[in-house]
Amino acid sequence: MTMGKTIDLIRYKKALDFSYNFYKGKFRKGIKFPYFNYLSSVSNLIIENNGNTDEAISGLVHDYFEFESVSRKSNYIKNKFGVKVLNIIKQCSDYENPSDEKNVWLEKKKKYLESMPKKSQSTMLVVLCDKLHSVNCILNDHNRIGKKLWSNYFQSPEEVLWYYRSLCNNFKKSLKNHKTLKDKFQRNVNELQYRIKK
């Protein structure tokens, strides 16, 4: 088994504290689950799959620009965590303006998918770990409450499935290595399709 990269625990603890303080009181879609716990799970998955410190920190704050303005907060993040983390989390986000809730979901996702081949390998790893955890949560929610879970989403189950299948194809084409993660994501997307079609 390949040994993981050494994580700078001082920098990582700083990011943990920041993430906890910023996301406390926020919850993910689906069965109520603290946002911070979701982010720490994504970050742990990155570490377990040989991610470096910048990637692990990015896992803790990758949704930051979905809540804050990129133009106003970029320097703040760069000064706090460095330019590599800033670039990863900017590439992770598909929110050009966090207050622009009227932006069409489908068009936004299509634009994000088209941009994936241009993203860094670090960003792709963070996004894969994020989406793998997200689809796991959907499957777990389905086990607990069945199709009632979709009442928590603005999108139809078919639209969500389309997005995850498209992501899966992009990971296969553009992300080097991480075969185990990509295969697991594919299996979970297949399981999601089975649940939706059932």
N, C-alpha and C positions, 0 to 999 in steps of 0.2 A: 504494500500500500504506500502511495506517495505521501510523504510528509507535507503538511500544509505550510504555507508561508507564515513567518513570524509576524504577529500583529503587534503594532505599537500600542500597548495597553493604556498609556497615558493619553494619547490622542483619542483612542477609542472610548475611554471613560468620559472624556470631555464631550464627545458626540452623543454618547448614551444620555448624559444629563441634559444636553440641549434638546434631544429628541423627546425625552420624557416631558420636559417642561413645556415644549411647544405643542405637543400633541395630546397632552392630558385633557380630558373632557371631550375629545373627538373619538368617534366610533366608525368602524367600517360598515359597509352595506351588509345586509343579511342579518343573521342573529347577532344581537348587540355584542360587540367584541371590541375592547380598547384598541385604538389605532396604534398606540405605542407598542403593544404586544405583537401586533401584526408586523410592524416594521422591524422589531427585534428578531422575529422569526425569520424574516427575509434576510437580515444581516447574518444571522447564524448559518443559514443555508449557504450564503456566499463564503463564509469562513470555512465551512465543512467541505466546500468544493474548491479549496486552494486559492480563494480570493485574497487580495492584498489589503493593506490597511485602508487605502483610499476607497477601494471597492466596498469594504465592509462598512465604513463610515457612510458612504453614499447610500447603502441599503437602509440606514437609519433615518436618512433625511431626503430620500429620493423624490418624495411627493411635495417637498417644500414649496415649489413654485406653482403648485395647484392651489395654494392658500395665500401666497405672497407674490407681489409684483417682481418679475425678473429684473426690470430696469432699476427699481429702487433698492433691491436687496442683493444684487449680484456681488457688489463689493463687500457687503457684510459677510456673506458666505465665504468668499475668497479669503478675507482676512481671518476668518474663524477656522476654516478647514483646508485652505489651499486651493490653487487654481485647478488641480486635477479633479478634486471633489466637485467644485463648481461646474466644470465642464460635463462631468458625468450626470449630475442631477438636472442640468439644463437639457441634456439630450434625452433624459428619461421622461421629461414632461411633455405633454401634448397641449398644455394650456398656455396660449400666448398671452392671455389676460385672465386671471383667476376670477374676475367679476363677470366675464362674458359667458354667462350660463345659456344664452340663447344660441350660441354657436352650435351648429348642427352636429350631433354626435357622430353620425356616419361619415360625414365629410372630414371631420377632425381625425377620425380613426384611419381613414384612407390616406390622408396626408401623412400621418405618423408611420403607417406601414411602408409607404413609399420612401420615407427617410431612413429606414432601418439599415439598408446596405451601407449608408454613409456614416453610421454611428461607430464609435470606437468599440473594440473588443471588451473593454472594461464595462462600458455602458450595456452592451448586449448581455453580459453575464448578470449584471444587476437586474435588468429587465426580465431575463429568463427566471431568475430566482423569485422575483416579485410575482410574475404571472403564474409560476408553478404553485406558489403558496396560495394565490387567489383562486385558482381553479380547485385546489384542494379544499378551500373553505366553502366553495359552492357545492362541491360533492358532499362534504360533511353536513352542510345545511340541508341538502336534499335528503340525506339519510334521516335527519331529525324531523323535518317538517314537510318534506315532499315538495310539490309544485307551488306551495304557498310562498316559498322563498322568492319567487319572481315578482311578488307584489312590492318588494323592496327595490326593484330596478325600474328605471325609466325605459330600458330597452327590452325588446322581446327576447325570449330564450334563443330563438333562431339567430337574432342579431349578435347576441353574446357568443354563441357557438361559432358564427362566421368569423368574429374577431379573433377568438382563440385559435381556430384552425389556420387563419392567415398568419398569426404570430408564429405558430408552429413551423409553417413553411419557411418563414423568414429566418428563424433560428437555424434551421437545417442548411439554408443557403449561405448565411452570412456569419454565423458564429463558429469559430474554429474550436476544435476540441470539445470537451464537456459532453461527450456522447451519452453518458449515463443520465445526465440531467435532461438532455434533449429527448431521449427515449422515454423517460418517466413522464415528461410533459406530454408527449404524443399519446402515451397510454391513458393519461388522465383526460385529455381532450376526447379521445375515443369513448371513454366512459361517460363523459358529459354528453356526447352525442347520443349514446344509448339511452341515457336517462331522459333526455329531451324528446326523443322519438318514441319512447315507450308509451 
